[in-house]
Amino acid sequence: MKTILSTLWAGLSTTLFRTKPVDDLVSEDNSEGPKLNKVLTAWDVFTHGVAAIIGTGIFVLTGVAAANHAGPGIILSFVLSGLACTFVSFAYSELASMIPKSGSAYTYAYATMGEVVAWFIGWDLLLEYCVGASAVAVGWSAYLQNILKGLGIVLPGFLAHAPADMPWKNVGLAAGLLTFGVIGLTVNWRAMLKGSKLHLLKAAGSAALIAVGLWQALIAASFTTSIDILAVAIIAFINFWLIKGVKHTARMTAVFVVIKLAVIALFIAIGAWHVNPTNWVPFLPFGWTGVFTGAAVVFFAFIGFDAVSTLAEECKNPKQDMPRGIIGSLIVCGILYLAVSAIMTGVLSYKLLGGTEAAAPMALVMNHIGAWWASPLVSVGAIAGITSVLIVLLFGQSRIMMSMSRDGLISPIFSRIHPRFQTPVWAIVIWGVLAALTAGLIPIGELAELTSIGTLAAFVLCCLGVIVLRRTEPDRERKFRCPGYPFVPAAGAVLSLALMASLPWITWIRFVIWLAIGMVIYFIYGRKHSTLAKKNGL
């Protein structure tokens, strides 16, 4: 029996669980062809961290989570999620100092747990960044509409928000058929052009899948009664600048960070004088279950350091700058989250934070206390801040896609670097379109929950990855070492799993469906085209 099991494991370890050596990951910088531009400094990493962490979590989700899940206990939700993120940030910092590549948790999993796990987390990260950027764009749209409303400009209902009901059956069929159709064409295209009749037949079948998928998409579109047009527009705008180059977006991000920190300081300075402690009673109206559920939802607010880890390949000195930027930005942002959530629920009853204006709770609070002059300033600052979050999320999404493509797990078109802009243009464009459509058609609450579960899954694997590499490569240089090893990374993994368990069951169902689709794609395309498999002669 032992012989059978050892043989089986040996086979799996050379196929599904084959790992990519850290030396190979680092040496990829010496490959030929256009490369990413190494222009970012430690300050850029820190500002990107603040840009990604302080955004929708403060300006949008605090009100939603307080009203629907935790009440004033949202303060404890932030403490709990912040504690989990602190542990996880140490794990990310150690891995980033060892493996300064742009793939984030995907790359770390490839080096520690094997290809199939790396694919799992990479596919998961694509979902995380796509729906995360979409949720942020919806919040951006709500704040801009608040400003326009003050100027007497009101968008028509069919352009102002996502539809209340979507024909998800048709949407799911369209997404699945188009995905597998495009994959089929990608796999069989070249062989078909060479005259292979079998591949010509397969390509025709793939084209048929695409046609049926487009038909299902048209059916879904015919039942769509509205779209959040501003959310779609901001994603398109940000992707245009991402294509032009990382230095351009880094400068723009730094400006937005200064603006939104000034707005948060203004909110705290004004709101602190209007706190009514009776609004904190009862403090836990939904019990501790609500606190944990709220923590799982607002965990979305802390995904910034995950996105920041995708900057590594474009840093001048990533082994030192990445840990500093990740941990420093998390500490600053955690303090601000606690202050804002305490003031928000102290000024206004949590029940009022879940109304029709829930997507812009800070402006709602300013209006409630009569600071009408401050409400537009809060909205302008929120728009600037949320825009910076969008930049980092959409940036991270394209780099994950680029890394997976570079490893041969998806089409090589996504890893092509533009010779002039030095950016992965196709990865930016394709996922930008998907994020824009998601933002325009799905309500913010569902987007936030999907993003949280994807982030938490990535965090679990990164914490475990630190433990694995400490055992398999104990002598490798680490510019930053996770304190309290192995208890801190283990605690990060356990807390992340606990927060995942607190999410609604419908979120789990959607998450499992997404991962199932990803595994099918991996076994149809990725496993056969893996560059690591080809290198090992498999």
PARO-355154 format. One record per residue (C-alpha): residue in three letters; x, y, z. Coordinates in steps of 0.05 Angstrom, whole numbers, padded with zeros to 5 digits, always signed. Each point is the difference from the previous one (the first is absolute). Last residue first. Layout:
BEGIN
alaXYZ;...
END
This chain:
BEGIN
leu+00131+00324-00391;gly+00071+00019-00022;asn+00015+00039+00064;lys+00004+00065-00039;lys-00064-00016-00036;ala-00035-00012+00066;leu+00027+00065+00027;thr-00024+00037-00062;ser-00070-00026+00013;his-00037-00011-00066;lys-00032-00067+00015;arg-00020+00015+00072;gly-00026+00069-00019;tyr-00047-00018-00057;ile-00054-00052+00014;phe+00020-00018+00071;tyr+00010+00073+00020;ile-00064+00024-00034;val-00040-00053+00037;met+00033+00021+00065;gly-00020+00072-00013;ile-00073-00016-00012;ala-00001-00039+00065;leu+00033+00060+00035;trp-00055+00047-00024;ile-00055-00049+00020;val+00032-00008+00069;phe+00001+00076+00010;arg-00072+00008-00022;ile-00022-00054+00049;trp+00043+00030+00056;thr-00032+00068-00010;ile-00069-00031+00002;trp+00019-00031+00067;pro+00011+00068+00033;leu+00070+00015+00027;ser+00019-00020+00071;ala+00038-00062-00021;met+00048+00044-00040;leu+00013+00041+00063;ala+00020-00063+00038;leu+00045-00023-00057;ser+00035+00068+00001;leu+00008-00006+00076;val+00031-00069-00007;ala+00049+00020-00056;gly+00023+00062+00038;ala+00008-00040+00064;ala+00044-00050-00037;pro+00041+00057-00029;val+00009+00029+00071;phe+00012-00066+00036;pro+00056-00026-00044;tyr+00036+00049+00007;gly-00012+00056+00049;pro+00029+00053-00046;cys-00002-00011-00076;arg+00071+00011-00026;phe+00018+00058-00045;lys+00061+00004-00045;arg-00004-00076-00005;glu+00060-00036-00031;arg-00012-00074-00013;asp+00028-00046+00054;pro-00067-00030+00023;glu-00021-00020-00070;thr-00049-00059+00007;arg-00021+00011+00073;arg-00003+00076+00002;leu-00029-00003-00070;val-00059-00043+00023;ile-00016+00044+00061;val+00001+00064-00042;gly-00045-00034-00052;leu-00052-00017+00054;cys-00009+00074+00013;cys-00003+00014-00074;leu-00052-00055-00010;val-00047+00026+00053;phe+00007+00072-00025;ala-00020-00020-00071;ala-00063-00034+00025;leu-00016+00063+00041;thr+00006+00045-00060;gly-00047-00042-00042;ile-00051-00003+00056;ser+00003+00075+00010;thr-00008+00017-00074;leu-00063-00042-00006;glu-00030+00034+00061;ala+00016+00069-00026;leu-00031-00013-00069;glu-00065-00026+00030;gly-00009+00063+00041;ile+00019+00046-00058;pro-00056-00020-00047;ile+00020-00034-00067;leu-00011+00028-00071;gly+00045+00060-00012;ala+00057-00022+00044;thr+00001-00069-00031;leu+00001+00029-00070;ala+00059+00046+00018;ala+00038-00057+00034;leu-00007-00044-00062;val+00024+00056-00046;gly+00059+00015+00045;trp+00017-00074+00002;ile+00008-00001-00076;val+00035+00068-00006;ile+00052-00006+00056;ala+00021-00071-00018;trp+00005+00021-00073;val+00044+00060+00016;pro+00052-00034+00044;thr+00040+00064+00014;gln+00068+00025-00025;phe-00033+00061-00034;arg+00044-00002-00062;pro+00017-00074-00009;his-00069-00023+00024;ile+00010-00061+00043;arg-00033-00065-00023;ser-00021-00041+00060;phe-00074-00002-00017;ile+00011-00024-00071;pro+00034-00062+00026;ser-00069-00032+00013;ile-00009-00030+00069;leu+00041-00048+00043;gly+00063+00013-00040;asp+00040+00028+00059;arg+00003+00068-00033;ser-00075-00002-00007;met-00009-00011+00075;ser+00047+00058+00014;met-00035+00047-00049;met-00068-00017+00029;ile+00025+00016+00070;arg+00031+00065-00026;ser-00065+00021-00034;gln-00040-00009+00064;gly+00051+00037+00042;phe-00004+00062-00043;leu-00076-00002+00001;leu+00002-00004+00075;val+00053+00055+00008;ile-00034+00050-00046;leu-00069-00014+00028;val+00024+00016+00070;ser+00028+00066-00025;thr-00068+00017-00031;ile-00032-00015+00068;gly+00043+00054+00031;ala-00014+00054-00052;ile-00075-00016+00002;ala+00000-00001+00075;gly+00034+00068+00002;val-00053+00029-00046;ser-00055-00032+00041;val+00029+00024+00066;leu+00007+00071-00029;pro-00072-00003-00024;ser-00024-00020+00070;ala+00042+00052+00036;trp-00043+00060-00020;trp-00062-00037+00022;ala+00027-00010+00069;gly-00070-00008+00029;ile+00015-00060+00044;his-00040-00046-00045;asn+00031+00027-00065;met+00070-00016+00026;val-00023-00070+00019;leu-00030-00013-00069;ala+00064+00025-00033;met+00038-00051+00040;pro-00051-00054-00017;ala+00003+00004-00076;ala-00022-00069-00025;ala-00052-00002+00055;glu-00040+00056-00033;thr-00061-00044-00011;gly+00000-00020+00073;gly+00048-00044+00039;leu+00035+00053+00041;leu-00065+00021+00034;lys-00003-00064+00041;tyr+00071+00013+00026;ser-00026+00061+00035;leu+00040+00062-00019;val+00054+00039+00037;gly+00028-00058+00040;thr-00003-00050-00057;met+00040+00046-00046;ile+00048+00023+00056;ala+00019-00071+00021;ser+00007-00023-00073;val+00044+00060-00018;ala+00047-00008+00059;leu+00008-00075-00008;tyr+00013+00006-00075;leu+00052+00054+00011;ile+00041-00043+00048;gly-00002-00059-00049;cys+00022+00045-00057;val+00065+00022+00033;ile+00019-00070+00023;leu-00017-00032-00068;ser+00040+00052-00039;gly+00062-00012+00042;ile-00004-00076-00004;ile-00006-00004-00076;gly+00046+00058-00018;arg+00056-00021+00046;pro-00004-00073-00020;met+00001+00018-00074;asp+00056+00052+00002;gln+00055-00046+00027;lys-00003-00060-00048;pro-00031+00044-00054;asn+00059+00047-00012;lys-00015+00037-00065;cys-00073-00023-00001;glu-00036-00023-00064;glu+00003-00074+00015;ala-00026+00010+00070;leu-00062+00040-00018;thr-00046-00062+00004;ser+00012-00001+00076;val-00039+00066+00004;ala-00064-00036-00020;asp+00005-00046+00060;phe+00019+00060+00043;gly-00064+00035-00022;ile-00047-00057+00016;phe-00018+00033+00066;ala-00068+00030-00017;phe-00026-00066-00026;phe+00008-00025+00071;val-00060+00045+00010;val-00045-00059-00020;ala+00035-00053+00042;ala+00003+00047+00060;gly-00074+00015-00007;thr-00015-00075+00001;phe+00043-00008+00061;val-00033+00059+00036;gly-00069-00025-00021;thr+00014-00068+00030;trp+00023+00036+00063;gly-00071+00026+00009;phe-00043+00035-00052;pro-00017+00060+00044;leu+00071+00001+00028;phe+00010+00071+00028;pro-00073+00008+00020;val+00010+00058+00011;trp+00056+00033-00040;asn-00048+00054-00024;thr-00010+00020+00073;pro+00073+00022+00000;asn-00017+00061-00043;val+00060+00022-00041;his-00007+00071-00028;trp+00067+00029+00019;ala+00039-00059-00030;gly-00035+00011-00067;ile+00035+00065-00018;ala+00072-00018+00014;ile-00009-00073-00022;phe-00032+00020-00066;leu+00054+00053-00013;ala+00056-00050+00014;ile-00034-00049-00048;val-00003+00054-00053;ala+00074+00018+00009;leu+00018-00074-00006;lys-00041-00003-00064;ile+00036+00058-00033;val+00070-00024+00018;val-00015-00070-00026;phe-00028+00028-00065;val+00065+00038-00014;ala+00042-00062+00013;thr-00044-00042-00047;met+00009+00049-00058;arg+00075-00005+00007;ala-00002-00076+00003;thr-00048-00002-00060;his+00049+00036-00044;lys+00058-00042+00025;val-00037-00065-00015;gly-00010+00013-00075;lys-00047+00022-00055;ile-00042-00063+00005;leu-00018+00015+00072;trp-00024+00069-00022;phe-00051-00029-00049;asn-00020-00052+00052;ile-00018+00056+00048;phe-00047+00033-00051;ala-00036-00065-00018;ile-00010-00015+00074;ile-00028+00070+00011;ala-00049-00006-00058;val-00031-00066+00022;ala-00013+00026+00070;leu-00031+00063-00030;ile-00047-00042-00044;asp-00030-00039+00057;ile-00047-00040-00044;ser-00076-00009-00004;thr-00057-00044-00023;thr+00040-00061-00022;phe-00049-00051-00029;ser+00023+00011-00072;ala+00073-00003+00023;ala-00010-00070+00028;ile-00028-00023-00066;leu+00057+00033-00037;ala+00050-00036+00046;gln-00034-00066-00015;trp+00008+00012-00074;leu+00073+00019+00010;gly+00011-00066+00036;val-00035-00038-00056;ala+00048+00031-00050;ile+00060-00012+00044;leu-00019-00073+00008;ala-00008-00006-00075;ala+00070+00030-00010;ser+00027-00053+00048;gly-00033-00055-00042;ala+00030+00029-00063;ala+00068+00001+00034;lys-00008-00073+00019;leu-00018-00018-00072;leu+00060+00038-00027;his+00042-00034+00053;leu-00020-00067-00028;lys+00009+00022-00071;ser+00072+00025+00012;gly+00016+00048-00057;lys+00056+00042+00031;leu-00050+00055+00016;met-00039-00050+00043;ala+00063-00017+00039;arg+00010+00074+00015;trp-00071+00011+00024;asn-00012-00063+00040;val+00019+00021+00071;thr-00021+00073-00006;leu-00065-00018-00034;gly-00018-00049+00055;ile+00018+00051+00054;val-00045+00052-00033;gly-00058-00050-00003;phe+00012-00022+00072;thr-00005+00071+00026;leu-00057+00021-00046;leu-00042-00060+00019;gly+00012+00009+00075;ala-00013+00075+00001;ala-00062-00005-00044;leu-00029-00057+00040;gly+00012+00037+00065;val-00032+00064-00026;asn-00060-00039-00028;lys-00012-00033+00067;trp+00015+00064+00037;pro-00059+00038-00032;met+00015+00062+00041;asp-00044+00034+00052;ala+00007+00068+00034;pro+00038+00027-00060;ala+00065+00037+00015;his-00005+00075+00013;ala-00005+00070-00031;leu-00008-00011-00075;phe-00070-00031-00001;gly-00022+00047+00056;pro+00014+00064-00040;leu+00060+00039+00029;val-00016+00059+00044;ile+00035+00066-00008;gly-00022+00055+00048;leu+00070+00018+00023;gly-00011-00037+00066;lys-00023-00060-00041;leu+00064+00002-00039;ile+00040-00005+00064;asn-00040-00059+00025;gln+00004-00033-00069;leu+00076+00005+00006;tyr-00003-00035+00068;ala-00044-00056-00026;ser+00043-00010-00062;trp+00063-00008+00041;gly-00035-00051+00044;val-00019-00040-00062;ala+00072+00005-00025;val+00026-00028+00065;ala-00047-00060-00005;ser+00023-00012-00072;ala+00074+00005+00020;gly-00013-00053+00053;val-00041-00042-00049;cys+00059-00004-00048;tyr+00055-00001+00052;glu-00029-00057+00040;leu-00022-00040-00061;leu+00070+00004-00030;leu+00027-00018+00069;asp-00041-00064+00001;trp+00027-00021-00068;gly+00070+00013+00027;ile-00016-00038+00065;phe-00024-00062-00036;trp+00055+00004-00052;ala+00052+00004+00054;val-00032-00060+00035;val+00003-00039-00065;glu+00072+00021-00012;gly+00030-00018+00067;met+00000+00017+00073;thr+00060+00044+00014;ala+00028+00035-00061;tyr-00066+00000-00039;ala-00037+00023+00063;tyr+00046+00061+00005;thr-00011+00017-00073;tyr-00076-00002+00006;ala+00002+00037+00067;ser+00032+00061-00034;gly+00016-00011-00074;ser+00044+00061-00010;lys+00066-00030+00023;pro+00047+00018+00056;ile+00004-00071+00030;met+00038+00002+00066;ser-00020+00069+00025;ala-00070-00010-00027;leu-00006-00066+00038;glu+00021+00031+00066;ser-00045+00061-00009;tyr-00060-00043-00020;ala+00007-00041+00064;phe+00006+00062+00043;ser-00061+00029-00035;val-00039-00063+00018;phe+00009+00010+00074;thr-00019+00074-00005;cys-00058-00018-00045;ala-00030-00046+00052;leu+00006+00055+00052;gly-00031+00051-00048;ser-00058-00047-00013;leu-00014-00007+00074;val+00010+00074+00017;phe-00043+00020-00060;ser-00055-00046+00022;leu+00007+00027+00070;ile-00016+00070-00026;ile-00057-00030-00042;gly-00029-00017+00068;pro-00039+00065-00008;gly-00048-00042-00044;ala+00033-00065-00022;his-00035-00030-00061;asn-00047+00040-00044;ala+00006+00072+00025;ala+00072-00003+00023;ala+00024-00038-00061;val-00033+00048-00049;gly+00024+00062+00037;thr+00072-00022+00004;leu-00002-00025-00072;val-00002+00067-00036;phe+00051+00054+00017;ile+00040-00037+00052;gly+00006-00069-00033;thr-00009+00030-00069;gly+00065+00037+00006;ile+00057-00004+00048;ile+00034-00067-00013;ala+00018+00009-00074;ala+00027+00071+00003;val+00033-00012+00067;gly+00038-00058-00029;his+00014+00037-00065;thr+00027+00057+00042;phe+00046-00047+00038;val+00026-00035-00063;asp+00013+00068-00033;trp+00037+00023+00062;ala+00044-00062-00002;thr+00018+00016-00073;leu-00029-00019-00068;val+00037+00006-00066;lys+00015-00071-00023;asn-00036-00001-00068;leu-00030-00067-00019;lys+00040-00036-00053;pro+00002-00003-00076;gly+00036-00061-00029;glu+00052-00047+00029;ser-00001-00032+00068;asn+00045+00025+00055;asp-00057+00019+00047;glu-00022-00072-00004;ser+00059-00016+00046;val-00041+00014+00062;leu-00054-00051-00016;asp+00051-00052-00021;asp+00039+00008+00064;val-00065-00008+00040;pro-00011-00068-00032;lys-00068-00011-00032;thr-00038-00055+00034;arg-00032-00062-00031;phe-00065-00015+00036;leu-00044-00020-00059;thr+00054-00035-00040;thr+00066-00021+00032;ser-00029+00001+00071;leu-00061-00039-00023;gly+00041-00058-00028;ala+00044-00003+00062;trp-00063+00001+00043;leu-00030-00059-00037;thr+00065-00039+00005;ser+00005+00015+00074;leu-00073-00022+00010;ile+00010-00065-00038;thr+00065-00016+00036;lys-00032+00015+00068;met-00057-00048-00018;
END
